[in-house]
Amino acid sequence: MKVFSTRVITDLGIRLMEEAGIEVNQWEERRELSRDELIRKCRQHDALIVAGPIKVDAQFLEACQHLKVIALHAVGYDNVDLMTATRFRIPIGNTPAVVDEATAETAFMLMLMVARNALYQHKRILKGEWAFFEPTAHLGIELRDKTLGVFGLGNIGSRMAALCRAAYDMKIIYCNRSRNFRAEQELGAEKVPFDKLVQRSDVLSVHSVLSNETRGLFNMEVFSAMKPSAIFINTARGQIHNENDLTEALAKKQIWGAGLDVTNPEPMSPDNPLLKLENATILPHIGTSTEETREKMVRRVAENIIAGLKGERLPYLVNKEVYD
């Protein structure tokens, strides 16, 4: 059995699969595979590991319906046509419950950086602008006793809330489809409607999935309803916020600032106007980029591939209907 990976993965994953008798081949060029290249590669393999912005859509699945399993090197699966994959009896696996800590830490870091305009201050040093102390210039804001609003209080959002509560005794409000009773009990979290979340949050952190309901949800209307002192954080998906509207809101100082680990598109163009704003901090999607998290992720990838090629149920399965 052979598996193809769209990226070079860590040695642990390769070792686990090779020990199970699976041949692992990886795309080693530092450019994206074209659709035709990926299809040609997959036709020579029995399974696929998807890392990076690869679209597993109906056209691809139609051409590669022989695949016995597709393992995502990610938690999110909005890049996959699950209905078509299920129709072709292709199980899709992901890497849940191992990225929570690293992603929440990234959101927390962005919050701090934006509150103190830290990245902009660093850029001032590089430009030779650290020359004269002005007591009233370049002031940040403090976070203690402020209100954190979480849009999507799942595992990652809950961890972000716990960090903010422990570090700054922040009040936690959240907007979810369902109540998070554990967060309410342990953190004193309060479930509120979306409009109240927007109006009351001093820091609004996005941790929801990308869906038809959330795509472009954070637009100019939402930013205009936020406090002028509010911070917007997104470590989920770039398509959840309208980037043009966010740029305008920041430029007009309608909100204090924004911290993004996700953009639309990715990678971001170096001439994007967001990068020139002093109240915007942008990271290149490093939310899960720790050695510990990558090891945990690749172990789940390998376990999904091994199970799929053995004809067994994937331990981290997305489209459960495939076995019905």
ZAFI-228871 format. One record per residue (C-alpha): residue number from 0; residue in three letters; x, z, y. Coordinates in Angstrom, 2 decimals. Last residue first. Layout:
# ZAFI-228871
+-----+------+---------+---------+---------+
!  nr ! rest !       u !       w !       v !
+-----+------+---------+---------+---------+
! NUM !  ALA !       X !       Z !       Y !
...
+-----+------+---------+---------+---------+
This chain:
# ZAFI-228871
+-----+------+---------+---------+---------+
!  nr ! rest !       u !       w !       v !
+-----+------+---------+---------+---------+
! 323 !  ASP !  -23.52 !    7.32 !    3.34 !
! 322 !  TYR !  -19.72 !    7.24 !    3.36 !
! 321 !  VAL !  -19.35 !    5.12 !    6.50 !
! 320 !  GLU !  -21.95 !    7.30 !    8.21 !
! 319 !  LYS !  -19.25 !    9.89 !    8.94 !
! 318 !  ASN !  -17.76 !    7.64 !   11.61 !
! 317 !  VAL !  -15.13 !    9.96 !   13.15 !
! 316 !  LEU !  -13.34 !   11.40 !   10.13 !
! 315 !  TYR !  -10.56 !   13.96 !   10.24 !
! 314 !  PRO !  -10.11 !   14.80 !    6.54 !
! 313 !  LEU !  -10.76 !   11.18 !    5.56 !
! 312 !  ARG !  -12.82 !   10.88 !    2.38 !
! 311 !  GLU !  -10.80 !    9.55 !   -0.54 !
! 310 !  GLY !  -10.09 !    5.96 !   -1.53 !
! 309 !  LYS !   -6.42 !    6.72 !   -1.98 !
! 308 !  LEU !   -5.62 !    4.46 !    0.97 !
! 307 !  GLY !   -8.05 !    6.40 !    3.14 !
! 306 !  ALA !   -6.68 !    9.79 !    2.10 !
! 305 !  ILE !   -3.09 !    8.80 !    2.84 !
! 304 !  ILE !   -4.01 !    7.22 !    6.17 !
! 303 !  ASN !   -6.04 !   10.23 !    7.32 !
! 302 !  GLU !   -3.32 !   12.69 !    6.27 !
! 301 !  ALA !   -0.69 !   10.60 !    8.07 !
! 300 !  VAL !   -2.68 !   10.56 !   11.32 !
! 299 !  ARG !   -3.35 !   14.28 !   11.01 !
! 298 !  ARG !    0.38 !   14.94 !   10.62 !
! 297 !  VAL !    1.03 !   12.62 !   13.55 !
! 296 !  MET !   -1.16 !   14.74 !   15.80 !
! 295 !  LYS !    0.41 !   18.05 !   14.81 !
! 294 !  GLU !    3.92 !   16.71 !   15.40 !
! 293 !  ARG !    2.86 !   15.19 !   18.74 !
! 292 !  THR !    1.38 !   18.52 !   19.80 !
! 291 !  GLU !    4.56 !   20.48 !   19.12 !
! 290 !  GLU !    6.88 !   17.97 !   20.78 !
! 289 !  THR !    4.72 !   17.91 !   23.89 !
! 288 !  SER !    3.07 !   14.87 !   25.41 !
! 287 !  THR !   -0.63 !   15.60 !   24.90 !
! 286 !  GLY !   -1.62 !   15.41 !   28.56 !
! 285 !  ILE !    1.15 !   12.99 !   29.55 !
! 284 !  HIS !   -1.13 !   10.27 !   30.91 !
! 283 !  PRO !    1.28 !    8.92 !   33.56 !
! 282 !  LEU !    0.77 !   11.73 !   36.13 !
! 281 !  ILE !   -0.83 !   11.35 !   39.56 !
! 280 !  THR !   -0.96 !   13.95 !   42.31 !
! 279 !  ALA !   -3.09 !   13.02 !   45.31 !
! 278 !  ASN !   -3.18 !   14.92 !   48.62 !
! 277 !  GLU !   -0.17 !   13.19 !   50.18 !
! 276 !  LEU !   -1.65 !    9.75 !   49.58 !
! 275 !  LYS !    0.79 !    6.94 !   48.77 !
! 274 !  LEU !    0.21 !    6.96 !   45.02 !
! 273 !  LEU !   -3.53 !    6.54 !   45.53 !
! 272 !  PRO !   -2.82 !    3.25 !   47.32 !
! 271 !  ASN !   -1.80 !    1.60 !   44.01 !
! 270 !  ASP !    1.48 !   -0.23 !   44.63 !
! 269 !  PRO !    3.11 !    1.13 !   41.47 !
! 268 !  SER !    0.25 !   -0.32 !   39.39 !
! 267 !  MET !   -1.27 !    2.27 !   37.07 !
! 266 !  PRO !   -0.66 !    1.97 !   33.34 !
! 265 !  GLU !   -3.46 !    2.35 !   32.63 !
! 264 !  PRO !   -6.42 !    0.87 !   34.47 !
! 263 !  ASN !   -8.14 !    3.03 !   35.53 !
! 262 !  THR !   -6.25 !    6.30 !   35.72 !
! 261 !  VAL !   -5.68 !    9.41 !   33.62 !
! 260 !  ASP !   -3.47 !   12.43 !   34.29 !
! 259 !  LEU !   -5.09 !   12.83 !   37.69 !
! 258 !  GLY !   -4.88 !   15.58 !   40.27 !
! 257 !  ALA !   -7.04 !   15.30 !   43.36 !
! 256 !  GLY !   -7.04 !   16.78 !   46.85 !
! 255 !  TRP !   -8.78 !   18.75 !   49.55 !
! 254 !  ILE !  -12.03 !   16.78 !   49.50 !
! 253 !  GLN !  -13.60 !   14.62 !   52.23 !
! 252 !  LYS !  -10.08 !   14.28 !   53.61 !
! 251 !  LYS !  -10.80 !   10.67 !   54.71 !
! 250 !  ALA !   -7.90 !    9.38 !   52.60 !
! 249 !  LEU !   -8.98 !   11.58 !   49.71 !
! 248 !  ALA !  -12.57 !   10.33 !   49.75 !
! 247 !  GLU !  -11.41 !    6.73 !   50.12 !
! 246 !  THR !   -9.05 !    6.99 !   47.14 !
! 245 !  LEU !  -11.75 !    8.67 !   45.07 !
! 244 !  ASP !  -14.22 !    5.91 !   45.89 !
! 243 !  ASN !  -11.72 !    3.24 !   44.87 !
! 242 !  GLU !  -10.90 !    5.13 !   41.67 !
! 241 !  ASN !  -14.47 !    5.59 !   40.51 !
! 240 !  HIS !  -14.15 !    8.52 !   38.14 !
! 239 !  ILE !  -15.05 !    8.59 !   34.45 !
! 238 !  GLN !  -13.09 !    5.40 !   33.82 !
! 237 !  GLY !   -9.82 !    7.32 !   34.04 !
! 236 !  ARG !  -10.55 !    9.30 !   30.90 !
! 235 !  ALA !  -10.14 !   13.04 !   30.22 !
! 234 !  THR !   -7.40 !   14.70 !   32.31 !
! 233 !  ASN !   -9.34 !   14.53 !   35.59 !
! 232 !  ILE !   -8.96 !   17.16 !   38.32 !
! 231 !  PHE !  -10.80 !   17.23 !   41.66 !
! 230 !  ILE !   -9.84 !   19.95 !   44.16 !
! 229 !  ALA !  -12.36 !   21.26 !   46.68 !
! 228 !  SER !  -11.67 !   22.33 !   50.28 !
! 227 !  PRO !  -14.03 !   19.75 !   51.79 !
! 226 !  LYS !  -16.62 !   21.11 !   49.32 !
! 225 !  MET !  -18.15 !   18.47 !   47.06 !
! 224 !  ALA !  -21.26 !   16.44 !   47.99 !
! 223 !  SER !  -19.22 !   13.59 !   49.46 !
! 222 !  PHE !  -17.19 !   13.37 !   46.25 !
! 221 !  VAL !  -20.40 !   12.99 !   44.24 !
! 220 !  GLU !  -21.87 !   10.24 !   46.40 !
! 219 !  MET !  -18.48 !    8.54 !   46.55 !
! 218 !  ASN !  -18.22 !    8.33 !   42.78 !
! 217 !  PHE !  -17.66 !   10.70 !   39.89 !
! 216 !  LEU !  -20.03 !    9.21 !   37.33 !
! 215 !  GLY !  -18.08 !    5.98 !   36.93 !
! 214 !  ARG !  -18.62 !    6.08 !   33.16 !
! 213 !  THR !  -20.18 !    9.44 !   32.29 !
! 212 !  GLU !  -23.60 !    8.33 !   31.03 !
! 211 !  ASN !  -22.37 !    5.16 !   29.29 !
! 210 !  SER !  -19.77 !    7.31 !   27.57 !
! 209 !  LEU !  -16.27 !    8.64 !   28.14 !
! 208 !  VAL !  -15.92 !   12.11 !   26.68 !
! 207 !  SER !  -15.91 !   15.15 !   28.93 !
! 206 !  HIS !  -13.04 !   17.28 !   30.21 !
! 205 !  VAL !  -13.29 !   16.89 !   34.00 !
! 204 !  SER !  -12.04 !   19.75 !   36.18 !
! 203 !  LEU !  -13.77 !   20.63 !   39.45 !
! 202 !  VAL !  -11.82 !   23.17 !   41.49 !
! 201 !  ASP !  -13.58 !   24.95 !   44.34 !
! 200 !  SER !  -16.82 !   24.19 !   42.53 !
! 199 !  ARG !  -20.19 !   25.09 !   44.10 !
! 198 !  GLN !  -21.56 !   21.71 !   45.25 !
! 197 !  VAL !  -20.43 !   19.59 !   42.31 !
! 196 !  LEU !  -21.48 !   22.10 !   39.66 !
! 195 !  LYS !  -24.78 !   22.59 !   41.49 !
! 194 !  ASP !  -25.47 !   18.84 !   41.34 !
! 193 !  PHE !  -24.58 !   18.74 !   37.63 !
! 192 !  PRO !  -26.97 !   21.51 !   36.65 !
! 191 !  VAL !  -25.43 !   24.94 !   35.93 !
! 190 !  LYS !  -24.21 !   26.84 !   32.86 !
! 189 !  GLU !  -22.47 !   30.07 !   33.82 !
! 188 !  ALA !  -19.23 !   31.20 !   32.21 !
! 187 !  GLY !  -18.66 !   34.94 !   31.87 !
! 186 !  LEU !  -15.40 !   34.20 !   30.12 !
! 185 !  GLU !  -15.89 !   35.71 !   26.66 !
! 184 !  GLN !  -19.70 !   35.73 !   26.41 !
! 183 !  GLU !  -20.47 !   32.59 !   28.39 !
! 182 !  ALA !  -17.54 !   30.80 !   26.82 !
! 181 !  ARG !  -18.82 !   31.69 !   23.35 !
! 180 !  PHE !  -22.38 !   30.70 !   24.22 !
! 179 !  ASN !  -21.41 !   27.21 !   25.27 !
! 178 !  ARG !  -24.82 !   25.85 !   26.18 !
! 177 !  SER !  -25.73 !   22.26 !   25.44 !
! 176 !  ARG !  -25.55 !   19.00 !   27.38 !
! 175 !  ASN !  -22.79 !   20.53 !   29.42 !
! 174 !  CYS !  -22.12 !   21.46 !   33.05 !
! 173 !  TYR !  -19.91 !   24.45 !   33.72 !
! 172 !  ILE !  -19.34 !   27.43 !   35.95 !
! 171 !  ILE !  -16.35 !   29.76 !   35.65 !
! 170 !  LYS !  -15.40 !   32.36 !   38.28 !
! 169 !  MET !  -11.64 !   32.49 !   38.72 !
! 168 !  ASP !   -9.74 !   35.65 !   37.86 !
! 167 !  TYR !   -6.55 !   33.86 !   38.89 !
! 166 !  ALA !   -4.33 !   33.74 !   35.81 !
! 165 !  ALA !   -6.68 !   34.94 !   33.07 !
! 164 !  ARG !   -9.78 !   33.14 !   34.34 !
! 163 !  CYS !   -7.90 !   29.95 !   35.11 !
! 162 !  LEU !   -6.26 !   29.90 !   31.67 !
! 161 !  ALA !   -9.56 !   30.66 !   29.92 !
! 160 !  ALA !  -11.33 !   27.88 !   31.82 !
! 159 !  MET !   -8.65 !   25.37 !   30.85 !
! 158 !  ARG !   -9.01 !   26.47 !   27.22 !
! 157 !  SER !  -12.78 !   26.07 !   27.43 !
! 156 !  GLY !  -12.42 !   22.59 !   28.91 !
! 155 !  ILE !  -10.09 !   21.59 !   26.08 !
! 154 !  ASN !  -12.36 !   22.91 !   23.31 !
! 153 !  GLY !  -15.64 !   21.76 !   24.86 !
! 152 !  LEU !  -16.87 !   22.65 !   28.33 !
! 151 !  GLY !  -17.52 !   19.13 !   29.58 !
! 150 !  PHE !  -17.54 !   19.13 !   33.39 !
! 149 !  VAL !  -15.83 !   22.40 !   34.22 !
! 148 !  GLY !  -16.31 !   24.02 !   37.62 !
! 147 !  LEU !  -13.70 !   26.59 !   38.56 !
! 146 !  THR !  -14.74 !   28.95 !   41.33 !
! 145 !  LYS !  -12.15 !   30.76 !   43.45 !
! 144 !  ASP !  -11.18 !   34.41 !   42.95 !
! 143 !  ARG !   -7.45 !   33.58 !   43.14 !
! 142 !  LEU !   -6.72 !   29.92 !   43.82 !
! 141 !  GLU !   -4.66 !   29.82 !   47.00 !
! 140 !  ILE !   -4.47 !   26.86 !   49.36 !
! 139 !  GLY !   -1.51 !   24.86 !   50.62 !
! 138 !  LEU !    0.07 !   24.57 !   54.03 !
! 137 !  HIS !    2.23 !   21.60 !   54.97 !
! 136 !  ALA !    2.67 !   22.59 !   58.62 !
! 135 !  THR !    1.70 !   25.74 !   60.50 !
! 134 !  PRO !    4.95 !   27.68 !   60.14 !
! 133 !  GLU !    7.08 !   24.59 !   60.89 !
! 132 !  PHE !   10.58 !   24.64 !   59.41 !
! 131 !  PHE !   12.77 !   21.66 !   60.34 !
! 130 !  ALA !   14.82 !   19.40 !   58.08 !
! 129 !  TRP !   13.10 !   18.65 !   54.83 !
! 128 !  GLU !   12.23 !   15.02 !   55.71 !
! 127 !  GLY !   15.19 !   13.41 !   53.94 !
! 126 !  LYS !   12.94 !   10.99 !   52.05 !
! 125 !  LEU !   13.76 !   12.61 !   48.69 !
! 124 !  ILE !   12.93 !   16.00 !   50.19 !
! 123 !  ARG !    9.58 !   14.73 !   51.45 !
! 122 !  LYS !    8.79 !   13.39 !   47.97 !
! 121 !  HIS !    9.13 !   16.93 !   46.60 !
! 120 !  GLN !    6.64 !   18.15 !   49.19 !
! 119 !  TYR !    4.20 !   15.42 !   48.13 !
! 118 !  LEU !    4.52 !   16.52 !   44.51 !
! 117 !  ALA !    3.86 !   20.15 !   45.42 !
! 116 !  ASN !    0.79 !   19.67 !   47.62 !
! 115 !  ARG !    0.22 !   23.42 !   47.06 !
! 114 !  ALA !   -3.30 !   23.24 !   45.63 !
! 113 !  VAL !   -2.55 !   19.81 !   44.15 !
! 112 !  MET !    0.41 !   21.06 !   42.13 !
! 111 !  LEU !   -1.45 !   24.13 !   40.93 !
! 110 !  MET !   -4.50 !   22.16 !   39.77 !
! 109 !  LEU !   -2.27 !   19.55 !   38.14 !
! 108 !  MET !   -0.51 !   22.26 !   36.14 !
! 107 !  PHE !   -3.84 !   23.68 !   34.94 !
! 106 !  ALA !   -5.00 !   20.21 !   33.86 !
! 105 !  THR !   -1.70 !   19.68 !   32.04 !
! 104 !  GLU !   -1.97 !   23.09 !   30.38 !
! 103 !  ALA !   -5.48 !   22.17 !   29.21 !
! 102 !  THR !   -4.10 !   18.97 !   27.67 !
! 101 !  ALA !   -1.29 !   20.79 !   25.84 !
! 100 !  GLU !   -3.55 !   23.56 !   24.53 !
!  99 !  ASP !   -6.40 !   21.35 !   23.35 !
!  98 !  VAL !   -4.39 !   18.60 !   21.67 !
!  97 !  VAL !   -4.55 !   19.88 !   18.10 !
!  96 !  ALA !   -8.29 !   20.28 !   17.50 !
!  95 !  PRO !   -9.03 !   16.62 !   16.73 !
!  94 !  THR !   -6.65 !   13.84 !   15.60 !
!  93 !  ASN !   -8.73 !   10.74 !   14.78 !
!  92 !  GLY !   -9.93 !    8.86 !   11.70 !
!  91 !  ILE !  -12.01 !    5.70 !   11.37 !
!  90 !  PRO !  -13.41 !    4.72 !    7.96 !
!  89 !  ILE !  -13.88 !    0.98 !    7.43 !
!  88 !  ARG !  -17.10 !    0.21 !    5.54 !
!  87 !  PHE !  -17.57 !   -3.15 !    7.33 !
!  86 !  ARG !  -20.82 !   -1.90 !    8.85 !
!  85 !  THR !  -19.08 !    1.37 !    9.71 !
!  84 !  ALA !  -16.39 !   -0.46 !   11.66 !
!  83 !  THR !  -19.08 !   -2.50 !   13.41 !
!  82 !  MET !  -21.01 !    0.60 !   14.46 !
!  81 !  LEU !  -17.83 !    2.43 !   15.46 !
!  80 !  ASP !  -16.65 !   -0.20 !   17.93 !
!  79 !  VAL !  -13.44 !    1.64 !   18.82 !
!  78 !  ASN !  -11.83 !    2.11 !   22.24 !
!  77 !  ASP !  -14.10 !    5.12 !   22.99 !
!  76 !  TYR !  -12.35 !    6.91 !   20.13 !
!  75 !  GLY !  -10.82 !    9.95 !   21.83 !
!  74 !  VAL !   -8.70 !   12.36 !   19.81 !
!  73 !  ALA !   -5.61 !   10.20 !   19.58 !
!  72 !  HIS !   -3.20 !    8.56 !   17.15 !
!  71 !  LEU !   -6.21 !    6.78 !   15.70 !
!  70 !  ALA !   -6.22 !    6.10 !   11.96 !
!  69 !  ILE !   -7.87 !    2.93 !   10.66 !
!  68 !  VAL !   -8.66 !    2.82 !    6.93 !
!  67 !  LYS !   -9.14 !    0.34 !    4.08 !
!  66 !  LEU !   -8.56 !   -2.73 !    6.21 !
!  65 !  HIS !  -10.16 !   -5.85 !    4.69 !
!  64 !  GLN !  -12.48 !   -6.21 !    7.69 !
!  63 !  CYS !   -9.57 !   -7.49 !    9.75 !
!  62 !  ALA !  -10.97 !  -10.60 !   11.49 !
!  61 !  GLU !  -14.44 !   -9.11 !   11.95 !
!  60 !  LEU !  -12.85 !   -5.83 !   13.00 !
!  59 !  PHE !  -10.89 !   -7.57 !   15.76 !
!  58 !  GLN !  -13.92 !   -9.40 !   17.11 !
!  57 !  ALA !  -16.10 !   -6.29 !   16.85 !
!  56 !  ASP !  -13.74 !   -4.15 !   18.88 !
!  55 !  VAL !  -10.71 !   -2.03 !   18.05 !
!  54 !  LYS !   -9.26 !   -2.32 !   21.56 !
!  53 !  ILE !   -5.65 !   -1.10 !   21.64 !
!  52 !  PRO !   -4.69 !    1.08 !   24.61 !
!  51 !  GLY !   -1.93 !    3.09 !   22.89 !
!  50 !  ALA !   -1.64 !    4.28 !   19.31 !
!  49 !  VAL !   -3.70 !    2.72 !   16.52 !
!  48 !  ILE !   -2.48 !    3.25 !   12.96 !
!  47 !  LEU !   -3.72 !    0.48 !   10.67 !
!  46 !  ALA !   -4.26 !    0.20 !    6.93 !
!  45 !  ASP !   -3.88 !   -2.37 !    4.11 !
!  44 !  HIS !   -1.27 !   -4.57 !    5.72 !
!  43 !  GLN !   -0.37 !   -8.28 !    5.92 !
!  42 !  ARG !   -3.68 !   -9.20 !    7.57 !
!  41 !  CYS !   -3.00 !   -6.38 !   10.01 !
!  40 !  LYS !    0.11 !   -8.05 !   11.39 !
!  39 !  ARG !   -1.67 !  -11.36 !   11.96 !
!  38 !  ILE !   -4.57 !   -9.55 !   13.67 !
!  37 !  LEU !   -2.18 !   -7.64 !   15.91 !
!  36 !  GLU !   -0.34 !  -10.77 !   16.93 !
!  35 !  ASP !   -3.60 !  -12.58 !   17.71 !
!  34 !  ARG !   -4.85 !   -9.73 !   19.91 !
!  33 !  SER !   -1.55 !   -9.56 !   21.75 !
!  32 !  LEU !    0.70 !   -6.63 !   21.01 !
!  31 !  GLU !    1.60 !   -4.57 !   24.03 !
!  30 !  ARG !    5.19 !   -4.45 !   25.18 !
!  29 !  ARG !    8.14 !   -2.19 !   24.43 !
!  28 !  GLU !    8.87 !   -3.79 !   21.06 !
!  27 !  GLU !    9.02 !   -1.48 !   18.05 !
!  26 !  TRP !    5.73 !   -2.23 !   16.33 !
!  25 !  GLN !    5.93 !   -0.13 !   13.18 !
!  24 !  ASN !    5.89 !   -0.72 !    9.42 !
!  23 !  VAL !    5.20 !    2.07 !    6.94 !
!  22 !  GLU !    5.19 !    1.49 !    3.18 !
!  21 !  ILE !    3.00 !    4.04 !    1.42 !
!  20 !  GLY !    4.14 !    5.83 !   -1.73 !
!  19 !  ALA !    2.79 !    9.25 !   -0.80 !
!  18 !  GLU !    6.31 !   10.37 !    0.13 !
!  17 !  GLU !    6.39 !    7.35 !    2.44 !
!  16 !  MET !    3.27 !    8.59 !    4.20 !
!  15 !  LEU !    4.59 !   12.10 !    4.76 !
!  14 !  ARG !    8.00 !   10.82 !    5.86 !
!  13 !  ILE !    6.53 !    8.38 !    8.37 !
!  12 !  GLY !    4.35 !   11.10 !    9.89 !
!  11 !  LEU !    7.23 !   13.53 !   10.19 !
!  10 !  ASP !    9.51 !   10.91 !   11.74 !
!   9 !  THR !    7.49 !   10.61 !   14.94 !
!   8 !  ILE !    5.55 !    7.43 !   15.67 !
!   7 !  VAL !    6.73 !    4.04 !   16.91 !
!   6 !  ARG !    3.65 !    2.27 !   18.22 !
!   5 !  THR !    1.04 !   -0.21 !   16.94 !
!   4 !  SER !    1.45 !    1.20 !   13.44 !
!   3 !  PHE !    1.05 !   -0.93 !   10.32 !
!   2 !  VAL !    0.28 !    0.56 !    6.92 !
!   1 !  LYS !    1.21 !   -0.82 !    3.50 !
!   0 !  MET !    0.00 !    0.00 !    0.00 !
+-----+------+---------+---------+---------+
